[in-house]
Amino acid sequence: MPSRRQPRLPITLCNLLLCIAPSFAHMEMSWPYPLHSKYNPDAVAADVDYSMTSPLSSDGSNFPCKGYQNDRPKQIVETYTAGSSYNITLAGSATHRGGSCQISLSYDNGATFRVIKSMIGGCPLKDTYDFSVPSYAPNGNALLAWTWQNEVGNREFYMNCAEVNVVSGSQKRRRRRDVQSFDQLPFIWKANLEGINDCTTTEGDDPIYPNPGPDVEYGNGCSSSSAPSPGTCDSATPFGQTYEDLGDSTLSSPTDTDSPSSSESTDSYSASDSTITTSAAPKTTSAEGYSDDSMTESWNHGKGGYGNGYASDDSATESYDRGSHGPPGFMTKFGSDDSATEAWNGGGGGRARPTDPPRARPASTDSRSTVTVTADCESTVVITVHPSATMTTSTTPGPSATGSIRPPYATGSIESVNAKYLPCVPGTFLCTSKTTFLTCNYNDGTVTSDETWVYSSRSERTAAAGMECLPVLAPYSSSTDQYGQQSGVKSGSYRDDRYIRERPDGDCDVDGSFKCTAGGTQFSVCDHGGWVAMGAVAAGTTCSNGKIIASG
């Protein structure tokens, strides 16, 4: 495919186009992955919204989050620790000379959003903004929202939302005053939404939020002494027209968050992209505890999941629901005859997102136990194990699409990188190492190139702890000639690298194959080119030479 050169437009013409065609190529949040985002490798193709750069409807009919927050099951894309710092990444070309933005959290499915950072003036002129999750932020699933009111162009309101999970920064339970501190954060500032309020922004002015929250970043000449924008634009009500109370809000009342006793507790909360409900009877010692003779636990991943089940009066129950996209799961059920059945399932067939797998807990079985492990994904693995010398194994692994043909990191000077990997697709990542990557951004003249979109050393970022950059080749669509062939990339493909959770066990070549770990007491499964830790093997079995066999 020949390289297509796009002419550079004069700056004055670019500014004119921003004013007369504000609906073309605005900005969007690319990390954390927003709901229905094209950047999410786990997004179902039919559900991807390619208009994420567009503002919300001026009548407020799709506020908040275009209604996507009502999708179930939830798909958590990132876990934050309260009190820690993170960042968001923005992609797009039409910044409308900036404006003002906010980052907020909602624990009530978008009824209200509490501001954790405001960027007043000059936002989004950068493609990355740092923020901190308050140390007093409650545990649970939440919506992280990026909102923006542009400086020039039509009077608009932009909003992208991502499903995230917030966990405590310490092992101590939240006290009442902590939750009240979060409740004291301001609500997001809303304007240019006729169905929500009568607030509007002024052409050429950056909105000055009167209640910007605990963390403020000023730009474009704005400061803390700037006169606030008029009107009451940060009221909690009315709720947006897309808001629905689905009964799974994770923000507990203050009385629900006091420390429970060690002998009896009832706790409801959410973790990662799971929905967890735990109830413990007096014989247990914590909300997640379980006794030796009674325990029920299940983890559902799409069509299958992980779980242990027993039935008795003294029981602890945990349920995890990861929807249809994510890492493989495990399920163990115990019948009245002490038989055990375990099933492994790869879910709905999408790319396995690098999310921490569930902990496989030891199951107590005797010599009569039978364990069946079934994998139902792109490859099929069926194993029947008896705690004896006999074993039946049937394995049909499939080759990985990513493990053995992973492209190299883009090393060298920025000039050599652009020589190999232009033209680039706007907003895509390019790994320069396992922990550093570039973003394809608009060429503002700082890079010597005739291309409109380039990689710049100014856009280089470092992966957060526990994350890594994964080189990935993506095929060009046969229905478009918008982008040309990159000279350093295999014909018909372009670099579309991914920002993923770290894979400490590395890549693999055969999907469905097993790898024994921890001296055979645990194992990992090769899934979409990477090892996914599955935890402990079932009682009475061991992992040896990539197979689960009977112990002894």
Secondary structure as GFF3:
##gff-version 3
##sequence-region A 1 552
A	DSSP	alpha_helix	11	20	.	.	.	ID=ss1
A	DSSP	beta_strand	27	31	.	.	.	ID=ss2
A	DSSP	three_ten_helix	45	47	.	.	.	ID=ss3
A	DSSP	three_ten_helix	65	70	.	.	.	ID=ss4
A	DSSP	beta_strand	78	81	.	.	.	ID=ss5
A	DSSP	beta_strand	85	92	.	.	.	ID=ss6
A	DSSP	beta_strand	99	106	.	.	.	ID=ss7
A	DSSP	beta_strand	114	120	.	.	.	ID=ss8
A	DSSP	beta_strand	128	132	.	.	.	ID=ss9
A	DSSP	beta_strand	140	150	.	.	.	ID=ss10
A	DSSP	beta_strand	158	167	.	.	.	ID=ss11
A	DSSP	alpha_helix	176	183	.	.	.	ID=ss12
A	DSSP	beta_strand	216	218	.	.	.	ID=ss13
A	DSSP	three_ten_helix	254	257	.	.	.	ID=ss14
A	DSSP	beta_strand	265	271	.	.	.	ID=ss15
A	DSSP	beta_strand	274	280	.	.	.	ID=ss16
A	DSSP	beta_strand	296	301	.	.	.	ID=ss17
A	DSSP	beta_strand	304	308	.	.	.	ID=ss18
A	DSSP	beta_strand	317	321	.	.	.	ID=ss19
A	DSSP	beta_strand	329	334	.	.	.	ID=ss20
A	DSSP	beta_strand	340	345	.	.	.	ID=ss21
A	DSSP	beta_strand	371	376	.	.	.	ID=ss22
A	DSSP	beta_strand	380	385	.	.	.	ID=ss23
A	DSSP	beta_strand	391	396	.	.	.	ID=ss24
A	DSSP	beta_strand	398	399	.	.	.	ID=ss25
A	DSSP	alpha_helix	414	421	.	.	.	ID=ss26
A	DSSP	beta_strand	429	431	.	.	.	ID=ss27
A	DSSP	beta_strand	436	442	.	.	.	ID=ss28
A	DSSP	beta_strand	453	455	.	.	.	ID=ss29
A	DSSP	three_ten_helix	457	459	.	.	.	ID=ss30
A	DSSP	beta_strand	461	462	.	.	.	ID=ss31
A	DSSP	beta_strand	467	470	.	.	.	ID=ss32
A	DSSP	beta_strand	473	475	.	.	.	ID=ss33
A	DSSP	beta_strand	493	495	.	.	.	ID=ss34
A	DSSP	beta_strand	498	501	.	.	.	ID=ss35
A	DSSP	beta_strand	510	511	.	.	.	ID=ss36
A	DSSP	beta_strand	514	517	.	.	.	ID=ss37
A	DSSP	three_ten_helix	518	520	.	.	.	ID=ss38
A	DSSP	beta_strand	522	527	.	.	.	ID=ss39
A	DSSP	beta_strand	530	536	.	.	.	ID=ss40
A	DSSP	beta_strand	541	544	.	.	.	ID=ss41
A	DSSP	beta_strand	547	550	.	.	.	ID=ss42
###
